[in-house]
């Protein structure tokens, strides 16, 4: 994909994400964060109705852009896909990484979950390696308060070297303070000092060896981060990096020679290419744990023991599948049985109107083709669809939403992942198949939650073959 600094202007060729500024004082703000941390809630609260959605060029990954006006200044908010890491393993993570690295946002807001801050700090630390213009939003403070989790935001800001603001986005709390800091960072009024993360003596020596060769050839992105990525370069990053810089850095002869020498020395230290990433990740996790211990205090180590006990029941090999079948069976039974009554009422009312329309056409002496086209064709089809589809959808999706809000749907995906893997599919496909029960259109649209393009394609194809539930509304029995 790749995003260059030119892609934020008007003279783009249409192959990249286009973010047009109405004047030079506009600022582009990226919203990053793990899935389910309230990132979209923050985005929606700030942008309101001044937003639009689309797909990242060349990707089946959606993006949302919106405007936020503050003190007469216009901020273009870009809600990038939720990701756990910038070490891209999926299309969503590639999009997030490339926009933060090469999209040149004026500020990146990293939204974190106050109830599981340690895990979220991994993404924060990786983002700080790429850009200094970061503001950390610690969201869901209200949920953390319920669990008696206390976060020292000042100490967290000191450890990260960037502004840290606590929010409860659902209630709109803290958002003004958040945008105050974003404005300062975006316009250069607030300087940030993110600390350098150490990866151990061997990796640091490798970076120091590459740095004199790499630094003169890069601009707009940190040379140290590029050196680290050259040691563990994947093809998607190589393409994006080459497009941004205008040349293939990894193909440079001097850099290739240096990398060969570096890897010979690393092998002497028993560090192979397949273990380097593990070493880098472990250092990030260790640092995140250190910061967490300094800044967060929980009432006791078992404050989330209730959730763990629930997990042991809902994801157990013995009880996980039976509970899943029971819950989904109950929801489907309620949907099918419950939909019969409103379906019958709707069909009775709508087809009573059809009879009146038929009588009206006869009264006017309208030609038979007019009656056939508008009454028996257009109106009857509309009545049929509304009577059949509306009641089950109005019942099923609120119930399915309750399962999602309770956190049970990820557990279903976890339970089914092993079995779907045997069919070369993905555990999340269990959710899309459930959504497609009765109408595969919903299931096909839901396939976008699956990370792997290959598994997403498999899910899309198989969901197309999910049969209709076989319900026939009462009005099908009426006399013609």
C-alpha positions in Angstrom: 0.0 0.0 0.0 2.3 2.7 1.3 1.5 6.3 2.2 3.8 9.2 1.3 3.8 12.7 2.5 2.5 13.8 -0.9 -0.7 11.7 -0.3 -2.0 14.4 2.0 -2.1 17.0 -0.7 -4.4 17.4 -3.7 -2.0 16.3 -6.4 -2.3 12.6 -5.8 -2.7 9.9 -8.4 -5.6 8.2 -6.6 -3.6 5.1 -5.6 -3.2 6.1 -2.0 -5.4 7.3 0.8 -6.3 10.9 0.0 -6.6 13.4 2.9 -7.0 16.9 1.6 -6.4 20.0 3.6 -8.5 23.0 3.0 -5.7 25.2 4.3 -2.1 24.7 5.5 -3.1 25.1 9.2 -5.2 21.9 9.1 -3.7 19.1 11.2 -4.1 15.4 10.5 -4.6 13.3 13.7 -4.4 9.5 13.7 -6.4 7.5 16.3 -4.6 4.2 17.0 -5.3 1.6 19.6 -6.0 -2.1 20.4 -9.4 -3.4 19.4 -12.2 -2.8 21.9 -10.6 0.0 23.8 -13.2 2.6 22.9 -11.2 4.2 20.0 -14.2 4.5 17.7 -16.2 5.9 20.7 -13.5 8.7 21.0 -13.6 9.2 17.2 -17.4 9.5 17.1 -17.6 11.8 20.1 -15.1 14.2 18.6 -16.3 14.2 15.0 -20.0 13.8 15.4 -21.7 13.7 12.0 -18.8 15.3 10.2 -17.3 11.9 9.1 -17.3 9.5 6.2 -16.0 6.0 5.6 -14.3 4.1 2.8 -11.7 1.5 2.1 -7.9 1.9 2.2 -6.7 1.7 -1.3 -6.0 -1.8 -2.4 -7.3 -3.2 0.9 -10.6 -4.6 2.1 -10.0 -2.7 5.3 -12.3 0.3 6.1 -11.2 3.7 7.3 -13.1 6.5 8.8 -12.3 10.2 8.5 -13.9 13.1 10.3 -13.5 16.8 11.1 -13.1 18.4 14.5 -13.0 22.2 14.8 -11.4 23.6 17.9 -10.4 27.3 18.6 -11.0 28.0 14.9 -8.5 25.3 13.9 -9.5 22.2 11.8 -8.3 18.8 12.7 -8.8 15.9 10.3 -9.3 12.8 12.4 -8.4 9.4 10.9 -9.6 6.3 12.7 -7.1 3.6 11.7 -7.9 -0.1 12.3 -7.5 -1.5 15.8 -4.3 -3.4 16.2 -2.3 -5.1 19.0 1.1 -4.5 17.3 2.8 -2.6 14.6 4.7 -5.8 13.7 2.2 -6.4 10.9 0.7 -9.9 10.6 -2.6 -8.9 9.0 -4.0 -6.4 6.5 -5.3 -4.3 9.4 -1.9 -4.2 11.1 -0.2 -3.3 7.8 -2.7 -0.4 7.4 -2.1 0.9 10.9 1.7 0.6 10.7 1.9 2.2 7.3 -0.3 5.2 8.2 1.6 5.9 11.4 5.0 5.5 9.7 4.4 7.0 6.3 1.2 8.9 6.4 2.8 11.8 8.3 0.1 12.5 10.8 0.7 15.6 12.8 -0.2 13.8 16.0 -1.1 10.2 16.8 -3.5 9.6 19.7 -3.0 6.1 21.1 -6.2 5.0 22.9 -5.6 2.5 25.7 -7.9 0.6 28.1 -7.4 1.6 31.7 -8.5 -1.9 32.9 -5.7 -3.7 31.0 -3.1 -1.0 30.5 -0.1 -3.3 30.6 -1.1 -5.1 27.4 -2.0 -1.8 25.7 1.4 -0.3 26.5 3.0 -2.6 24.0 1.4 -0.6 21.1 2.2 2.7 22.8 5.9 1.9 23.0 6.1 0.7 19.4 4.4 3.9 18.3 6.8 6.0 20.2 9.7 4.4 18.3 8.2 5.7 15.1 7.0 9.2 16.0 7.5 11.6 18.9 4.2 13.4 18.2 2.0 11.1 20.4 -0.7 11.7 23.0 -1.8 8.8 25.1 -5.5 8.5 25.9 -6.2 6.3 28.9 -9.9 5.5 28.2 -12.5 3.6 30.3 -11.4 5.2 33.5 -15.0 4.6 34.8 -14.6 0.8 34.3 -11.2 0.9 36.0 -12.7 2.7 39.0 -15.3 0.0 39.3 -12.5 -2.5 39.5 -10.6 -0.3 42.0 -7.7 0.2 39.6 -5.8 3.4 40.2 -3.6 4.9 37.5 -1.0 7.6 38.2 -1.4 9.5 34.9 1.4 12.0 35.8 3.9 9.2 36.5 2.8 7.5 33.3 3.4 10.7 31.3 6.8 11.0 32.9 7.7 7.4 32.0 6.5 7.7 28.4 7.7 11.3 27.8 4.4 12.3 26.2 1.1 13.8 27.4 -1.2 11.3 29.0 -4.9 12.1 29.5 -7.6 10.0 31.2 -11.0 9.8 29.6 -14.4 8.2 29.8 -15.4 8.6 26.2 -18.9 7.2 26.5 -19.7 10.1 28.9 -17.6 12.6 27.1 -15.3 13.1 30.1 -11.7 14.2 29.4 -12.1 14.7 25.7 -11.6 18.5 25.9 -8.4 18.0 27.9 -7.3 15.4 25.4 -7.8 17.8 22.4 -6.0 20.5 24.4 -2.9 18.4 24.4 -3.3 17.2 20.9 -3.5 20.8 19.7 -0.3 21.7 21.6 1.6 18.7 20.2 0.3 19.2 16.6 1.2 22.9 16.5 4.6 22.4 18.2 3.6 24.2 21.5 4.3 21.0 23.5 7.6 19.2 23.2 7.7 15.4 23.8 10.6 13.3 25.1 9.9 9.6 24.5 12.7 7.4 26.0 14.8 5.2 23.8 14.0 1.5 24.3 17.1 -0.8 24.7 17.0 -4.2 23.0 20.2 -5.6 24.6 23.9 -5.2 23.7 23.9 -7.4 20.6 20.9 -5.8 18.9 22.1 -2.3 19.9 25.5 -2.9 18.4 23.8 -4.1 15.2 21.7 -0.9 15.1 24.9 1.3 15.7 26.6 -0.5 12.8 23.7 0.3 10.4 22.9 3.8 11.6 25.7 5.6 9.7 24.7 3.9 6.5 20.9 4.4 6.9 20.6 7.9 8.5 21.8 9.9 5.3 19.3 7.9 3.2 16.1 8.4 5.2 14.0 11.5 6.1 10.7 11.9 7.7 11.0 8.7 9.8 13.4 7.7 12.6 16.6 6.2 11.2 17.0 4.0 14.4 13.6 2.4 13.8 14.5 1.8 10.1 17.7 0.1 11.2 15.8 -2.2 13.6 13.3 -3.1 10.9 16.1 -3.9 8.4 17.2 -6.6 10.7 13.8 -8.2 10.5 12.3 -6.9 7.3 9.1 -8.3 5.9 8.1 -7.8 2.2 5.1 -5.6 2.9 7.2 -3.2 5.0 10.0 -3.2 2.3 7.5 -2.2 -0.4 6.0 0.6 1.8 9.4 1.8 2.8 10.6 1.9 -0.8 7.6 3.8 -1.9 7.9 6.3 0.8 11.7 6.9 0.3 11.6 6.6 -3.5 14.3 3.9 -3.4 14.8 0.4 -2.1 16.9 0.9 1.0 17.1 -2.9 1.6 18.6 -3.3 -1.8 21.5 -1.0 -1.2 24.9 -2.9 -1.6 26.6 -1.3 1.4 23.6 -2.0 3.7 23.4 -5.6 2.4 27.0 -6.1 3.1 26.7 -4.7 6.6 23.6 -6.9 7.3 25.6 -10.0 6.3 28.4 -9.1 8.7 25.9 -8.3 11.5 24.1 -11.7 11.1 27.4 -13.6 11.2 28.1 -11.9 14.5 24.6 -12.5 15.8 24.8 -16.2 14.9 27.9 -16.4 17.0 25.8 -15.1 19.9 23.2 -17.8 19.0 20.7 -15.2 17.8 19.0 -16.4 14.6 16.6 -14.5 12.4 13.6 -16.4 13.6 14.4 -15.5 17.2 15.3 -11.8 16.7 11.7 -10.8 16.7 11.0 -12.7 19.9 14.0 -10.9 21.5 12.6 -7.5 20.4 9.1 -8.3 21.6 10.3 -9.6 24.9 12.1 -6.3 25.6 9.0 -4.3 24.7 6.9 -6.5 27.0 9.4 -6.1 29.9 9.4 -2.4 29.6 5.6 -2.3 29.4 5.5 -4.4 32.6 8.0 -2.0 34.4 5.9 1.0 33.5 2.8 -0.7 34.6 4.2 -1.6 38.0 5.3 2.0 38.5 2.0 3.7 37.5 -0.8 1.3 38.3 -2.1 -0.1 41.6 -4.8 -2.7 41.8 -6.5 -3.7 45.0 -5.1 -7.3 44.9 -3.6 -9.6 42.4 -6.9 -11.5 41.9 -9.0 -8.5 41.1 -10.1 -10.1 37.9 -10.4 -13.6 39.3 -14.2 -13.6 38.6 -13.5 -13.1 34.9 -11.0 -15.9 34.9 -13.4 -18.3 36.6 -16.0 -17.5 34.0 -13.4 -18.1 31.3 -12.6 -21.5 32.7 -16.3 -22.5 32.3 -17.1 -20.8 29.0 -13.8 -21.9 27.2 -13.4 -25.3 28.9 -13.1 -28.4 26.6 -15.8 -30.0 28.6 -18.4 -27.2 28.9 -17.4 -24.6 26.3 -19.1 -26.2 23.3 -22.3 -27.4 25.1 -22.8 -23.9 26.5 -22.3 -22.3 23.1 -24.7 -24.7 21.4 -27.3 -24.0 24.2 -27.0 -20.2 24.1 -27.1 -20.0 20.3 -29.9 -22.6 20.2 -32.0 -20.5 22.6 -31.3 -17.3 20.6 -32.3 -19.0 17.3 -35.4 -20.5 18.9 -36.5 -17.1 20.2 -35.8 -15.5 16.9 -37.7 -18.1 14.8 -40.6 -18.6 17.2 -40.9 -14.9 18.2 -40.8 -13.6 14.7 -43.9 -15.6 13.6 -46.2 -13.3 15.5 -45.1 -9.9 14.3 -44.6 -11.4 10.8 -48.2 -12.5 10.7 -49.4 -9.1 11.9 -47.3 -7.3 9.3 -48.3 -9.6 6.5 -52.0 -9.3 7.4 -51.8 -5.5 7.5 -49.6 -5.1 4.4 -51.7 -7.5 2.3 -54.9 -5.8 3.4 -53.4 -2.6 1.9 -52.6 -4.6 -1.3 -56.2 -5.7 -1.6 -57.3 -2.0 -1.2 -54.8 -0.9 -3.8 -56.1 -3.6 -6.2 -59.7 -2.4 -5.7 -58.5 1.2 -6.3 -56.9 0.2 -9.6 -60.1 -1.6 -10.7 -62.1 1.5 -9.6 -59.9 3.7 -11.8 -60.1 1.2 -14.7 -56.3 1.0 -14.8 -54.7 -1.4 -17.3 -53.8 -4.8 -16.0 -50.1 -4.2 -16.6 -50.2 -1.2 -14.3 -51.7 -3.2 -11.5 -49.3 -6.1 -12.1 -46.2 -3.8 -12.1 -47.0 -1.5 -9.2 -49.3 -3.6 -6.9 -48.5 -7.3 -7.5 -44.9 -6.6 -8.5 -43.3 -3.7 -6.5 -45.7 -3.4 -3.5 -46.1 -7.2 -3.0 -42.4 -7.8 -3.1 -41.8 -5.0 -0.6 -44.5 -6.3 1.7 -43.1 -9.8 1.4 -39.6 -8.7 2.3 -40.7 -6.5 5.2 -42.9 -9.3 6.6 -40.3 -12.0 6.3 -37.0 -10.2 7.1 -37.8 -7.4 9.5 -39.1 -9.4 12.5 -36.3 -11.9 12.8 -33.6 -9.3 12.2 -35.3 -7.0 14.8 -35.1 -9.9 17.3 -31.8 -11.7 16.4 -29.4 -8.7 16.2 -30.2 -7.2 19.6 -29.8 -10.6 21.2 -26.5 -11.1 19.3 -25.4 -7.6 20.4 -26.0 -8.6 24.0 -23.6 -11.6 23.5 -21.1 -9.2 22.0 -21.3 -6.6 24.8 -21.0 -9.4 27.4 -17.7 -10.5 25.8 -19.0 -14.0 24.9 -18.5 -13.8 21.1 -14.7 -13.8 21.3 -15.0 -16.9 23.5 -17.1 -18.6 20.8 -14.4 -17.8 18.3 -11.8 -19.2 20.7 -13.8 -22.4 21.2 -14.3 -23.0 17.5 -10.9 -21.9 16.2 -9.3 -25.4 16.6 -12.1 -27.1 14.6 -12.2 -24.4 11.9 -8.4 -24.6 11.6 -8.7 -28.2 10.6 -10.9 -27.0 7.7 -8.2 -24.3 6.9 -10.7 -21.6 8.1 -10.7 -19.3 11.1 -12.6 -19.5 14.4 -14.2 -16.1 13.8 -16.1 -17.7 10.9 -18.3 -19.2 13.6 -19.6 -15.7 14.3 -20.2 -14.8 10.6 -22.1 -18.1 10.1 -24.3 -17.3 13.0 -24.9 -13.8 11.7 -25.8 -15.3 8.3 -28.4 -17.6 9.7 -31.5 -17.0 7.6 -29.8 -14.4 5.4 -26.2 -14.9 4.2 -25.8 -11.2 3.3 -25.2 -10.3 7.0 -22.7 -13.2 7.2 -20.8 -12.1 4.2 -20.5 -8.5 5.4 -19.4 -9.8 8.8 -16.4 -11.6 7.2 -14.5 -8.3 7.4 -13.7 -9.1 11.1 -11.4 -11.9 9.9 -7.7 -10.8 9.7 -6.2 -13.1 7.2 -7.2 -12.3 3.5 -7.1 -16.0 2.7 -9.3 -17.0 5.6 -11.6 -14.0 4.9 -12.1 -15.3 1.3 -12.9 -18.8 2.6 -15.4 -17.4 5.0 -17.0 -15.2 2.4 -17.4 -18.1 0.0 -18.8 -20.6 2.6 -21.2 -17.9 4.0 -22.6 -17.6 0.5 -23.8 -21.2 0.7 -25.5 -20.8 4.1 -29.1 -21.8 3.4 -32.1 -19.7 4.3 -33.8 -20.8 7.4 -36.8 -22.2 5.6 -39.4 -20.0 7.2 -42.5 -19.3 5.2 -44.7 -16.5 6.3 -48.4 -17.1 6.8 -49.4 -15.0 3.8 -47.9 -17.6 1.4 -50.9 -19.8 2.1 -53.4 -17.1 1.0 -55.5 -17.9 -2.0 -54.4 -16.4 -5.3 
